[in-house]
């Protein structure tokens, strides 16, 4: 089987990035620019290709984070993938952001609770367990008030999030010894996205789709949509 070259585009979180993966990580560029991801991605993609001595024509799959996450970031990321596919017709591997967060802690024999801030005192949550054979989904992804998170936990669990400090005191108080956190700041990474996409593709857990099939996983209406509904 030919080794695929994967371009990963991460724009769903507080941190965005691009990565190229082929048997290992060839190169990665990370950035903070949520409101201007479109300009940043299009600026850095040629640089990443130059650094890795690759061309867009060499890419086998594009892996993209479909959310849940930032409405603005998701729209930008998916729009860029669709625009590229108009020219190159890339097969696309869609990855859930919460699962990508959990993948960073592959090998830890505990439930991994991935959280993304949904604002208005809510969180997007997914609970996973990493095994030698892949990632098992225990719950989610779902939207829930953060104060209901303790109801989901029955054993010692590792909580991972770019915004964990927002709920850390509450979770530590409510869960006690059942609450564990990483020893370092967690962020969304395109490199994790690419590696997880390749693993899931190899195992037959994900099938490449066409650009017209690509949809975001929102779970919650945007603030603009919510205000529009309230004004009717």
C-alpha positions, 0 to 999 in steps of 0.5 A, a space after each residue: 500500500 502506498 504511504 499517503 501524504 496528509 495535509 492537516 488544517 486545524 482552525 477550530 480552536 484557540 490555536 490554528 495550524 497546518 501540518 504535513 504527515 507521511 510516515 511521520 511528521 514532515 512539517 508543522 506551522 502553528 498560529 494564533 489568528 482566529 479572526 483572520 485564519 483565511 489569510 494566515 492559512 493561505 499565507 503559510 500553506 506555500 511556506 509549509 510546502 516549500 519547507 517540506 519540498 512537497 507540492 499540492 499535487 502530491 497530497 493524498 488526503 486533506 484532514 480537517 477539524 469539523 468541530 465542535 469549536 469556533 464558528 468562525 474558525 470552522 467556517 474558514 477551515 472548511 471553506 479553504 478545504 472546499 476551495 482547494 478541492 475545486 482545483 485538486 479534488 482532494 479526498 477529505 478526512 473529517 475529524 472531530 475536534 474533541 477526539 483530536 484533543 484526546 489523541 494527544 494522550 494516547 497510552 494513558 489508561 484512563 478515560 479522557 474527558 475532552 472539553 471545548 468552551 461553548 460559552 454561556 456556561 456550556 461546554 462541548 464534551 466527549 469522553 474517550 478511552 485510548 486502547 492499543 487498537 484505537 480510540 473508543 468513544 465512551 460519550 459524546 460529542 454533546 453540548 452540556 452546562 459545565 456544572 453537569 460535567 460531574 454527573 458524567 464521571 464515575 472513575 478517575 479521569 483526565 480532563 483536557 482542554 485549551 480552556 481548562 482553567 475556566 472550570 478547573 476549580 469547580 471540577 476539582 472541588 466537585 470530583 476530588 481525586 477523580 479529577 486529573 489534569 495534564 502537567 502542561 497547557 493543551 492546545 489544538 494541533 494540526 500534527 495530532 489531526 494528521 496522525 489521528 486521521 491516518 490511524 483512523 483511515 488505516 483501521 477503516 474507521 473513516 472513509 474519505 469524502 468529497 468536498 460537497 459532503 463536508 459539513 461542520 459539527 456545530 451542536 449549537 447555533 451561533 450567537 448571531 443565529 440565536 439573536 435572530 431567532 429571539 428577534 422574530 
